[in-house]
């Protein structure tokens, strides 16, 4: 992690309150802006990434395709696109779907307290995972992920577990594809 990286502190309505060094914001559990990207392929699967072992929190846990914090002065959409390129080496169109706020202990005296903007996109091409960010990837069906989250919740990041019901409710379909046909 870049020790100088800053996050945007926000209120419950996403109004900017200032900035703070990322690790300090996590130590203090202050509400800050974040984004999460969910990618779906034409077969009706969703991409999961396993966070790299070197991550300072939630290392080795399965999560959505990409998640991070927009730097000061950058929109969440632009930051999400940059994050996809940095973490998975891809560029695709993204659509804002919803946002949610959560607070979760992520261990080591750190708390994620985020107003998380959620984007959906489609990707059917190859991935180029950045080993500093991603240790593994896999595509899953909705019902398989639902079962795995219920049976092994500790294998997943808190934000994925918390927003899963809303993601599942909005799971996209694409022309010529039915969600349950896989």
Backbone as a printed PyTorch tensor [residue, N CA C, xyz], in Angstrom:
tensor([[[  0.8450,  -1.1830,   0.0000],
         [  0.0000,   0.0000,   0.0000],
         [  0.8790,   1.2310,   0.0000]],

        [[  0.4920,   2.1900,  -0.7850],
         [  1.1650,   3.4860,  -0.8050],
         [  0.8280,   4.2180,   0.4830]],

        [[  1.8240,   4.4640,   1.3600],
         [  1.5240,   5.0890,   2.6480],
         [  0.9680,   6.5000,   2.5140]],

        [[  1.1560,   7.1360,   1.3790],
         [  0.6490,   8.4830,   1.1970],
         [ -0.7210,   8.5440,   0.5550]],

        [[ -1.3170,   7.3900,   0.2230],
         [ -2.6100,   7.3890,  -0.4530],
         [ -3.6920,   7.9200,   0.4750]],

        [[ -4.5190,   8.8020,  -0.0500],
         [ -5.5840,   9.4080,   0.7340],
         [ -6.9540,   8.9560,   0.2530]],

        [[ -7.9140,   8.9360,   1.1750],
         [ -9.3050,   8.6530,   0.8620],
         [-10.1110,   9.9270,   1.0930]],

        [[-11.2930,   9.9550,   0.5120],
         [-12.1970,  11.0880,   0.6580],
         [-13.1720,  10.7700,   1.7860]],

        [[-13.1180,  11.5510,   2.8430],
         [-14.0680,  11.4030,   3.9460],
         [-15.3900,  12.0250,   3.5250]],

        [[-16.5000,  11.3530,   3.8760],
         [-17.8240,  11.8230,   3.4760],
         [-18.8010,  11.7080,   4.6430]],

        [[-19.9500,  12.4100,   4.4970],
         [-21.0430,  12.2110,   5.4480],
         [-21.9800,  11.1490,   4.8750]],

        [[-23.0660,  10.8770,   5.5660],
         [-23.9900,   9.8200,   5.1490],
         [-24.6350,  10.0900,   3.7960]],

        [[-24.6480,  11.3550,   3.3590],
         [-25.2190,  11.7110,   2.0540],
         [-24.1510,  11.8550,   0.9800]],

        [[-22.9360,  11.4040,   1.2430],
         [-21.8170,  11.4300,   0.3040],
         [-21.3000,  12.8400,   0.0120]],

        [[-21.5200,  13.7610,   0.9280],
         [-20.9230,  15.0890,   0.8030],
         [-19.5030,  15.0200,   1.3480]],

        [[-18.5570,  15.5680,   0.6020],
         [-17.1510,  15.5150,   1.0030],
         [-16.8970,  16.3520,   2.2530]],

        [[-16.1420,  15.7610,   3.1780],
         [-15.7750,  16.4350,   4.4260],
         [-14.2870,  16.7460,   4.4950]],

        [[-13.5110,  16.1520,   3.5950],
         [-12.0660,  16.3320,   3.6010],
         [-11.3940,  15.0510,   3.1620]],

        [[-10.1050,  14.9650,   3.3740],
         [ -9.3430,  13.7700,   3.0210],
         [ -8.5060,  13.3310,   4.2090]],

        [[ -8.0590,  12.0920,   4.1480],
         [ -7.2120,  11.5400,   5.2070],
         [ -6.3930,  10.4120,   4.6070]],

        [[ -5.2100,  10.2100,   5.1300],
         [ -4.3810,   9.0820,   4.7210],
         [ -5.1960,   7.8030,   4.9560]],

        [[ -5.1640,   6.8980,   3.9820],
         [ -6.0340,   5.7210,   3.9770],
         [ -5.9110,   4.8620,   5.2320]],

        [[ -4.7090,   4.5240,   5.6240],
         [ -4.5280,   3.6610,   6.7920],
         [ -5.0680,   4.3340,   8.0520]],

        [[ -4.8610,   5.6300,   8.1900],
         [ -5.3850,   6.3550,   9.3590],
         [ -6.9110,   6.3350,   9.3680]],

        [[ -7.5400,   6.5150,   8.2180],
         [ -9.0060,   6.4540,   8.1440],
         [ -9.5090,   5.0800,   8.5640]],

        [[ -8.7650,   4.0280,   8.2040],
         [ -9.1590,   2.6700,   8.5970],
         [ -8.8830,   2.4200,  10.0780]],

        [[ -7.8350,   2.9960,  10.6100],
         [ -7.5780,   2.8650,  12.0560],
         [ -8.6730,   3.5450,  12.8660]],

        [[ -9.1430,   4.6870,  12.3860],
         [-10.1400,   5.4750,  13.1170],
         [-11.5720,   5.0980,  12.7540]],

        [[-11.7570,   4.2780,  11.7190],
         [-13.0930,   3.8400,  11.3210],
         [-13.9700,   4.9610,  10.7980]],

        [[-13.3750,   5.9220,  10.1000],
         [-14.1310,   7.0630,   9.5950],
         [-14.7710,   6.7610,   8.2450]],

        [[-15.9650,   7.2850,   8.0460],
         [-16.7010,   7.0430,   6.8060],
         [-15.9870,   7.6960,   5.6340]],

        [[-15.7350,   6.8840,   4.6040],
         [-15.0560,   7.3830,   3.4050],
         [-15.6720,   6.7410,   2.1660]],

        [[-15.4010,   7.3640,   1.0320],
         [-15.9630,   6.9410,  -0.2510],
         [-15.1830,   5.7500,  -0.7950]],

        [[-15.9340,   4.8170,  -1.3970],
         [-15.3250,   3.6270,  -1.9960],
         [-16.1280,   3.2340,  -3.2290]],

        [[-15.5800,   2.2800,  -3.9780],
         [-16.3270,   1.7120,  -5.0950],
         [-16.0990,   0.2140,  -5.1320]],

        [[-17.0890,  -0.4830,  -5.6790],
         [-17.0040,  -1.9270,  -5.9070],
         [-17.5250,  -2.2090,  -7.3050]],

        [[-16.7590,  -2.9970,  -8.0590],
         [-17.1390,  -3.3640,  -9.4220],
         [-17.4940,  -4.8460,  -9.4520]],

        [[-18.6220,  -5.1400, -10.0690],
         [-19.0640,  -6.5090, -10.2870],
         [-19.1140,  -6.7310, -11.7870]],

        [[-18.3920,  -7.7470, -12.2500],
         [-18.3650,  -8.0770, -13.6770],
         [-19.0960,  -9.3820, -13.9210]],

        [[-19.8460,  -9.4020, -15.0220],
         [-20.6350, -10.5650, -15.4180],
         [-20.2690, -10.9270, -16.8520]],

        [[-20.2630, -12.2270, -17.1330],
         [-19.9790, -12.6420, -18.5090],
         [-21.2720, -13.0230, -19.2130]],

        [[-21.1730, -13.3220, -20.4780],
         [-22.3300, -13.6450, -21.2820],
         [-22.9830, -14.9640, -20.9440]],

        [[-22.3360, -15.7790, -20.1200],
         [-22.9100, -17.0650, -19.6920],
         [-23.7030, -16.9170, -18.3980]],

        [[-23.7060, -15.7020, -17.8230],
         [-24.4400, -15.4870, -16.5780],
         [-23.6220, -15.7350, -15.3290]],

        [[-22.2990, -15.7000, -15.4490],
         [-21.4140, -15.8730, -14.3040],
         [-20.8910, -14.5230, -13.8440]],

        [[-20.5120, -14.4540, -12.5770],
         [-19.9190, -13.2520, -11.9970],
         [-18.4610, -13.5420, -11.6380]],

        [[-17.6100, -12.5600, -11.8510],
         [-16.1850, -12.7130, -11.5650],
         [-15.8990, -12.4160, -10.0950]],

        [[-15.1650, -13.3110,  -9.4640],
         [-14.6350, -13.0870,  -8.1200],
         [-13.1230, -12.9900,  -8.2190]],

        [[-12.5370, -12.1860,  -7.3550],
         [-11.0850, -12.1710,  -7.2210],
         [-10.7420, -12.5200,  -5.7820]],

        [[ -9.6220, -13.2060,  -5.6320],
         [ -9.0920, -13.4890,  -4.2950],
         [ -7.9910, -12.4720,  -4.0430]],

        [[ -8.1670, -11.6960,  -2.9840],
         [ -7.2370, -10.6150,  -2.6850],
         [ -5.8390, -11.1540,  -2.3940]],

        [[ -4.8510, -10.4370,  -2.8730],
         [ -3.4490, -10.8470,  -2.7190],
         [ -3.0740, -11.0020,  -1.2470]],

        [[ -2.1460, -11.8940,  -0.9950],
         [ -1.6910, -12.1680,   0.3690],
         [ -1.0130, -10.9610,   1.0040]],

        [[ -0.4840, -10.0620,   0.2040],
         [  0.2210,  -8.8930,   0.7360],
         [ -0.7070,  -7.7310,   1.0930]],

        [[ -2.0100,  -7.8510,   0.8520],
         [ -2.9350,  -6.7750,   1.1860],
         [ -2.9210,  -6.5440,   2.7000]],

        [[ -3.0520,  -5.2940,   3.1060],
         [ -2.9290,  -5.0040,   4.5370],
         [ -4.1810,  -5.3560,   5.3340]],

        [[ -5.2860,  -5.6330,   4.6710],
         [ -6.4300,  -6.2380,   5.3480],
         [ -7.2020,  -7.0930,   4.3520]],

        [[ -7.9300,  -8.0410,   4.8800],
         [ -8.7520,  -8.9580,   4.0880],
         [ -7.9460,  -9.7320,   3.0470]],

        [[ -6.6630,  -9.9360,   3.3270],
         [ -5.7820, -10.6870,   2.4240],
         [ -6.2770, -12.1230,   2.2760]],

        [[ -6.2380, -12.6150,   1.0410],
         [ -6.6040, -13.9950,   0.7710],
         [ -8.0990, -14.2690,   0.7430]],

        [[ -8.9210, -13.2450,   0.9570],
         [-10.3700, -13.4430,   0.9330],
         [-10.9020, -13.2200,  -0.4790]],

        [[-11.9850, -13.9160,  -0.7830],
         [-12.6530, -13.7420,  -2.0750],
         [-13.5170, -12.4990,  -2.0200]],

        [[-13.5450, -11.7790,  -3.1200],
         [-14.3100, -10.5420,  -3.1980],
         [-14.8280, -10.3500,  -4.6160]],

        [[-15.5010,  -9.2230,  -4.8200],
         [-15.9840,  -8.8780,  -6.1580],
         [-14.8020,  -8.5610,  -7.0630]],

        [[-15.0700,  -8.3250,  -8.3440],
         [-14.0170,  -8.1760,  -9.3460],
         [-12.9780,  -7.1280,  -8.9790]],

        [[-13.4130,  -6.0060,  -8.4190],
         [-12.4870,  -4.9140,  -8.1090],
         [-13.1360,  -4.0140,  -7.0730]],

        [[-12.3420,  -3.5390,  -6.1310],
         [-12.8380,  -2.5910,  -5.1370],
         [-11.6740,  -1.7430,  -4.6490]],

        [[-11.9790,  -0.4810,  -4.3660],
         [-10.9400,   0.4230,  -3.8770],
         [-11.5910,   1.7440,  -3.4740]],

        [[-10.7540,   2.7720,  -3.4080],
         [-11.1950,   4.1050,  -3.0010],
         [-10.8140,   5.1070,  -4.0820]],

        [[-11.7420,   5.9630,  -4.5010],
         [-11.3520,   6.9900,  -5.4540],
         [-10.4520,   8.0150,  -4.7710]],

        [[ -9.3810,   8.4190,  -5.4140],
         [ -8.5380,   9.4530,  -4.8090],
         [ -9.2480,  10.8040,  -4.8360]],

        [[ -8.8150,  11.7240,  -3.9980],
         [ -9.4160,  13.0600,  -4.0140],
         [ -9.4000,  13.6450,  -5.4240]],

        [[-10.5350,  14.2310,  -5.8140],
         [-10.6430,  14.8780,  -7.1090],
         [-11.0250,  13.9780,  -8.2550]],

        [[-11.2100,  12.6820,  -8.0230],
         [-11.5660,  11.7510,  -9.0970],
         [-12.9590,  11.1850,  -8.8280]],

        [[-13.7840,  11.1110,  -9.8580],
         [-15.1170,  10.5280,  -9.6990],
         [-15.0020,   9.0320,  -9.4100]],

        [[-16.0550,   8.4860,  -8.8100],
         [-16.0430,   7.0510,  -8.5130],
         [-16.0190,   6.2320,  -9.7970]],

        [[-16.7130,   6.6800, -10.8430],
         [-16.7270,   5.9360, -12.1040],
         [-15.3330,   5.8860, -12.7290]],

        [[-14.6600,   7.0110, -12.7970],
         [-13.3050,   7.0390, -13.3640],
         [-12.3720,   6.1830, -12.5060]],

        [[-12.4910,   6.3000, -11.1870],
         [-11.6490,   5.4990, -10.2900],
         [-11.9160,   4.0050, -10.4690]],

        [[-13.1850,   3.6340, -10.6720],
         [-13.5260,   2.2240, -10.8820],
         [-12.8880,   1.7020, -12.1690]],

        [[-12.9110,   2.5120, -13.2110],
         [-12.2690,   2.1060, -14.4690],
         [-10.7560,   1.9510, -14.2870]],

        [[-10.1410,   2.8980, -13.5750],
         [ -8.7020,   2.7980, -13.2920],
         [ -8.4090,   1.5480, -12.4570]],

        [[ -9.2720,   1.2770, -11.4700],
         [ -9.0870,   0.1030, -10.6230],
         [ -9.1310,  -1.1930, -11.4050]],

        [[-10.0770,  -1.3020, -12.3400],
         [-10.1550,  -2.5060, -13.1830],
         [ -8.8840,  -2.7050, -13.9880]],

        [[ -8.3520,  -1.6070, -14.5330],
         [ -7.1180,  -1.7170, -15.3150],
         [ -5.9580,  -2.1130, -14.4050]],

        [[ -5.8550,  -1.4970, -13.2350],
         [ -4.7550,  -1.7630, -12.3000],
         [ -4.8070,  -3.1920, -11.7500]],

        [[ -5.9980,  -3.6620, -11.3990],
         [ -6.1130,  -4.9580, -10.7480],
         [ -6.2330,  -6.1270, -11.7210]],

        [[ -6.9550,  -5.9260, -12.8410],
         [ -7.2400,  -7.0460, -13.7510],
         [ -6.7740,  -6.8280, -15.1810]],

        [[ -6.2390,  -5.6420, -15.4790],
         [ -5.7280,  -5.3690, -16.8180],
         [ -6.7940,  -5.2780, -17.8840]],

        [[ -7.9920,  -4.8260, -17.5130],
         [ -9.0830,  -4.7520, -18.4850],
         [ -9.7610,  -3.3840, -18.4620]],

        [[-10.4400,  -3.0740, -19.5610],
         [-11.2570,  -1.8750, -19.6830],
         [-12.6100,  -2.2860, -20.2520]],

        [[-13.6800,  -1.8540, -19.6020],
         [-15.0310,  -2.1540, -20.0700],
         [-15.9690,  -1.0730, -19.5710]],

        [[-17.1320,  -0.9730, -20.1920],
         [-18.1320,  -0.0130, -19.7510],
         [-18.6890,  -0.4420, -18.3970]],

        [[-18.9600,   0.5420, -17.5520],
         [-19.5270,   0.2880, -16.2300],
         [-20.7890,   1.1260, -16.0550]],

        [[-21.7350,   0.5720, -15.3130],
         [-22.9790,   1.2600, -15.0030],
         [-23.1480,   1.3130, -13.4930]],

        [[-23.4620,   2.4990, -12.9720],
         [-23.7410,   2.6460, -11.5480],
         [-25.0640,   1.9560, -11.2360]],

        [[-25.0570,   1.0870, -10.2140],
         [-26.2690,   0.3320,  -9.8840],
         [-26.8850,   0.7380,  -8.5530]],

        [[-26.0790,   0.9420,  -7.5270],
         [-26.5920,   1.3670,  -6.2200],
         [-25.4000,   1.7290,  -5.3520]],

        [[-25.6770,   2.2670,  -4.1860],
         [-24.6220,   2.4860,  -3.1960],
         [-25.1740,   2.0650,  -1.8400]],

        [[-24.2650,   1.7530,  -0.9430],
         [-24.6550,   1.3340,   0.4030],
         [-23.5450,   1.7330,   1.3720]],

        [[-23.8980,   1.8230,   2.6300],
         [-22.9360,   2.1740,   3.6690],
         [-22.8060,   0.9910,   4.6170]],

        [[-21.5960,   0.7010,   5.0080],
         [-21.3640,  -0.3800,   5.9680],
         [-20.1710,  -0.0400,   6.8480]],

        [[-20.0960,  -0.7380,   7.9570],
         [-18.9690,  -0.6230,   8.8790],
         [-18.6190,  -2.0350,   9.3230]],

        [[-17.3450,  -2.4270,   9.1440],
         [-16.9340,  -3.7890,   9.4550],
         [-15.5150,  -3.8150,   9.9960]],

        [[-15.3150,  -4.5780,  11.0460],
         [-13.9840,  -4.8340,  11.5790],
         [-13.2690,  -5.7540,  10.5910]],

        [[-12.1090,  -5.3330,  10.1010],
         [-11.3600,  -6.1520,   9.1460],
         [-10.0630,  -6.6760,   9.7570]],

        [[ -9.9650,  -6.6320,  11.0840],
         [ -8.8180,  -7.1900,  11.7840],
         [ -7.6640,  -6.2180,  11.8950]],

        [[ -6.7390,  -6.5260,  12.7810],
         [ -5.5390,  -5.7160,  12.9630],
         [ -5.8230,  -4.3090,  13.4610]],

        [[ -6.9360,  -4.1260,  14.1640],
         [ -7.2920,  -2.8000,  14.6520],
         [ -7.8310,  -1.8780,  13.5670]],

        [[ -8.2460,  -2.4440,  12.4380],
         [ -8.7360,  -1.6510,  11.3050],
         [-10.2330,  -1.8640,  11.0980]],

        [[-10.8950,  -0.7880,  10.6880],
         [-12.3210,  -0.8210,  10.4070],
         [-12.5790,  -0.2160,   9.0410]],

        [[-13.2890,  -0.9550,   8.1950],
         [-13.7720,  -0.3960,   6.9360],
         [-15.1190,   0.2370,   7.2380]],

        [[-15.2210,   1.5240,   6.9960],
         [-16.4820,   2.2480,   7.1420],
         [-16.6500,   3.0310,   5.8480]],

        [[-17.4320,   2.4660,   4.9490],
         [-17.4610,   2.9890,   3.5920],
         [-18.8660,   3.3030,   3.1160]],

        [[-18.9330,   4.3470,   2.3120],
         [-20.0730,   4.5870,   1.4500],
         [-19.6140,   4.0660,   0.0990]],

        [[-20.0960,   2.8870,  -0.2340],
         [-19.5860,   2.1120,  -1.3710],
         [-20.5080,   2.2710,  -2.5780]],

        [[-19.9530,   2.7870,  -3.6740],
         [-20.6760,   2.9400,  -4.9350],
         [-20.4470,   1.6760,  -5.7600]],

        [[-21.5390,   1.0210,  -6.1430],
         [-21.4600,  -0.2760,  -6.8140],
         [-21.7320,  -0.1090,  -8.3110]],

        [[-20.8120,  -0.6590,  -9.1110],
         [-20.9040,  -0.6220, -10.5660],
         [-20.9770,  -2.0410, -11.1110]],

        [[-21.7410,  -2.2060, -12.1960],
         [-21.8100,  -3.4710, -12.9120],
         [-21.2060,  -3.2710, -14.2970]],

        [[-20.6030,  -4.3370, -14.8080],
         [-20.0860,  -4.3390, -16.1610],
         [-20.1000,  -5.7460, -16.7200]],

        [[-19.8430,  -5.8280, -18.0050],
         [-19.7640,  -7.1310, -18.6700],
         [-18.3420,  -7.3220, -19.1810]],

        [[-17.8530,  -8.5580, -19.0290],
         [-16.5260,  -8.8890, -19.5450],
         [-16.5160, -10.3410, -19.9910]],

        [[-16.1080, -10.5730, -21.2360],
         [-16.0130, -11.9280, -21.7800],
         [-14.6090, -12.2450, -22.2750]],

        [[-13.6610, -11.3790, -22.0110],
         [-12.3090, -11.5770, -22.5210],
         [-11.3530, -12.1100, -21.4650]],

        [[-10.0740, -12.1410, -21.8220],
         [ -9.0590, -12.6210, -20.8810],
         [ -8.7940, -11.5970, -19.7750]],

        [[ -8.2470, -12.0720, -18.6860],
         [ -7.8730, -11.2400, -17.5380],
         [ -6.3590, -11.2380, -17.4100]],

        [[ -5.8140, -10.1430, -16.9050],
         [ -4.3880, -10.0470, -16.6090],
         [ -4.2240,  -9.5810, -15.1660]],

        [[ -4.5030, -10.4820, -14.1880],
         [ -4.4570, -10.0750, -12.7820],
         [ -3.0830,  -9.5530, -12.3590]],

        [[ -3.0870,  -8.4600, -11.6270],
         [ -1.8790,  -7.8740, -11.0540],
         [ -1.5790,  -8.6450,  -9.7690]],

        [[ -0.4580,  -9.3670,  -9.6750],
         [ -0.1850, -10.1870,  -8.4880],
         [ -0.0510,  -9.3850,  -7.1960]],

        [[  0.1960,  -8.1030,  -7.2770],
         [  0.2400,  -7.2730,  -6.0650],
         [ -1.1650,  -7.0290,  -5.5160]],

        [[ -2.1820,  -7.2320,  -6.3580],
         [ -3.5750,  -6.9820,  -5.9630],
         [ -4.4160,  -8.2510,  -5.8710]],

        [[ -4.1540,  -9.1980,  -6.7680],
         [ -5.0400, -10.3490,  -6.9600],
         [ -4.2310, -11.6380,  -6.9410]],

        [[ -4.6480, -12.5850,  -6.0930],
         [ -3.9520, -13.8710,  -6.0490],
         [ -4.6300, -14.9160,  -6.9300]],

        [[ -5.9370, -14.7440,  -7.1970],
         [ -6.6510, -15.7160,  -8.0120],
         [ -7.9610, -15.0870,  -8.4810]],

        [[ -8.5540, -15.6820,  -9.5200],
         [ -9.8650, -15.2670,  -9.9960],
         [-10.6730, -16.5080, -10.3360]],

        [[-11.9780, -16.3390, -10.3480],
         [-12.8650, -17.4150, -10.7910],
         [-14.2300, -16.8210, -11.1230]],

        [[-14.9350, -17.4940, -12.0190],
         [-16.2890, -17.1120, -12.4020],
         [-17.2610, -18.0270, -11.6760]],

        [[-18.3610, -17.4500, -11.1340],
         [-19.3340, -18.2310, -10.3690],
         [-20.7530, -17.9320, -10.8400]],

        [[-21.6140, -18.9110, -10.6370],
         [-23.0460, -18.7300, -10.8670],
         [-23.6700, -18.1940,  -9.5890]],

        [[-24.7850, -17.5030,  -9.7100],
         [-25.4500, -16.8920,  -8.5560],
         [-25.8090, -17.9240,  -7.4910]],

        [[-26.4110, -19.0360,  -7.8830],
         [-26.8280, -20.0190,  -6.8830],
         [-25.6350, -20.6760,  -6.1960]],

        [[-24.5420, -20.8810,  -6.9300],
         [-23.3400, -21.4510,  -6.3130],
         [-22.7320, -20.4830,  -5.2980]],

        [[-22.6850, -19.2030,  -5.6540],
         [-22.1510, -18.2120,  -4.7190],
         [-23.0490, -18.0810,  -3.4940]],

        [[-24.3450, -18.1030,  -3.7070],
         [-25.3000, -18.0380,  -2.5930],
         [-25.0230, -19.1590,  -1.5850]],

        [[-24.8340, -20.3770,  -2.0820],
         [-24.5600, -21.5180,  -1.2080],
         [-23.2110, -21.3820,  -0.5130]],

        [[-22.2140, -20.9350,  -1.2460],
         [-20.8740, -20.8010,  -0.6700],
         [-20.8250, -19.7070,   0.3960]],

        [[-21.5010, -18.5990,   0.1450],
         [-21.5590, -17.5290,   1.1500],
         [-22.2300, -18.0140,   2.4310]],

        [[-23.2700, -18.8220,   2.2990],
         [-23.9730, -19.3540,   3.4750],
         [-23.1100, -20.3620,   4.2330]],

        [[-22.3980, -21.2120,   3.5170],
         [-21.6110, -22.2730,   4.1490],
         [-20.2650, -21.7910,   4.6820]],

        [[-19.6310, -20.8470,   3.9810],
         [-18.2730, -20.4200,   4.3330],
         [-18.1320, -18.8930,   4.2920]],

        [[-18.9000, -18.1620,   5.0820],
         [-18.8710, -16.6970,   4.9900],
         [-17.5010, -16.0840,   5.2580]],

        [[-16.6970, -16.7250,   6.0720],
         [-15.3830, -16.1690,   6.4160],
         [-14.3750, -16.2450,   5.2740]],

        [[-14.7380, -16.8600,   4.1740],
         [-13.8660, -16.9000,   2.9980],
         [-14.0270, -15.6540,   2.1130]],

        [[-14.9820, -14.7800,   2.4920],
         [-15.3310, -13.6310,   1.6640],
         [-15.1570, -12.3240,   2.4230]],

        [[-14.9000, -11.2570,   1.6700],
         [-14.7540,  -9.9340,   2.2890],
         [-16.0890,  -9.4960,   2.8900]],

        [[-16.0240,  -8.6920,   3.9590],
         [-17.2750,  -8.2290,   4.5800],
         [-18.1640,  -7.4560,   3.6060]],

        [[-17.5600,  -6.6060,   2.7510],
         [-18.4000,  -5.8020,   1.8610],
         [-19.1150,  -6.6580,   0.8320]],

        [[-18.4990,  -7.7460,   0.3840],
         [-19.1900,  -8.6330,  -0.5450],
         [-20.3620,  -9.3120,   0.1590]],

        [[-20.1220,  -9.8100,   1.3530],
         [-21.2030, -10.4660,   2.1020],
         [-22.3670,  -9.5060,   2.3440]],

        [[-22.0480,  -8.2510,   2.6750],
         [-23.0910,  -7.2840,   3.0170],
         [-23.8940,  -6.7990,   1.8140]],

        [[-23.2560,  -6.6460,   0.6690],
         [-24.0040,  -6.1420,  -0.4940],
         [-24.5380,  -7.2540,  -1.3760]],

        [[-24.1900,  -8.5040,  -1.0900],
         [-24.6200,  -9.6200,  -1.9210],
         [-26.1350,  -9.6350,  -2.1770]],

        [[-27.0010,  -9.4500,  -1.1740],
         [-28.4410,  -9.5020,  -1.4720],
         [-28.8620,  -8.4870,  -2.5450]],

        [[-28.2940,  -7.2900,  -2.5120],
         [-28.6390,  -6.2840,  -3.5170],
         [-28.0530,  -6.6440,  -4.8830]],

        [[-26.8470,  -7.1860,  -4.9050],
         [-26.2450,  -7.6140,  -6.1700],
         [-27.0720,  -8.7460,  -6.7650]],

        [[-27.4190,  -9.7130,  -5.9400],
         [-28.1930, -10.8660,  -6.4070],
         [-29.5370, -10.4120,  -6.9830]],

        [[-30.1910,  -9.4780,  -6.3090],
         [-31.4660,  -8.9460,  -6.7640],
         [-31.3520,  -8.2710,  -8.1280]],

        [[-30.2010,  -7.6530,  -8.4050],
         [-30.0010,  -6.8980,  -9.6420],
         [-29.1660,  -7.6540, -10.6820]],

        [[-28.8900,  -8.9390, -10.4290],
         [-28.0570,  -9.7470, -11.3220],
         [-28.5290,  -9.5480, -12.7540]],

        [[-27.6530,  -9.0900, -13.6480],
         [-28.1040,  -8.7320, -15.0000],
         [-28.2940,  -9.9300, -15.9150]],

        [[-29.1180,  -9.7030, -16.9210],
         [-29.2150, -10.6510, -18.0260],
         [-28.7670,  -9.9170, -19.2810]],

        [[-28.2960, -10.6610, -20.2360],
         [-27.8190, -10.0890, -21.4780],
         [-28.6070, -10.6980, -22.6310]],

        [[-28.6980,  -9.9980, -23.7580],
         [-29.4530, -10.5480, -24.8990],
         [-29.0080, -11.9680, -25.2290]],

        [[-30.0070, -12.8230, -25.4550],
         [-29.7090, -14.2050, -25.8290],
         [-29.2740, -15.0740, -24.6690]],

        [[-29.4590, -14.5890, -23.4440],
         [-28.9870, -15.3240, -22.2710],
         [-30.0320, -15.2580, -21.1770]],

        [[-30.3260, -16.3820, -20.5910],
         [-31.1760, -16.4170, -19.4040],
         [-30.2870, -16.7260, -18.2160]],

        [[-30.5180, -16.0390, -17.1020],
         [-29.6350, -16.1610, -15.9420],
         [-29.4640, -17.5940, -15.4710]],

        [[-30.5090, -18.3850, -15.4970],
         [-30.4110, -19.7450, -14.9720],
         [-29.8730, -20.7510, -15.9760]],

        [[-29.5730, -20.3290, -17.1830],
         [-28.9860, -21.2340, -18.1740],
         [-27.4800, -21.1160, -18.1370]],

        [[-26.8250, -22.0640, -17.5670],
         [-25.3550, -22.0240, -17.4870],
         [-24.7830, -23.4000, -17.6890]]])
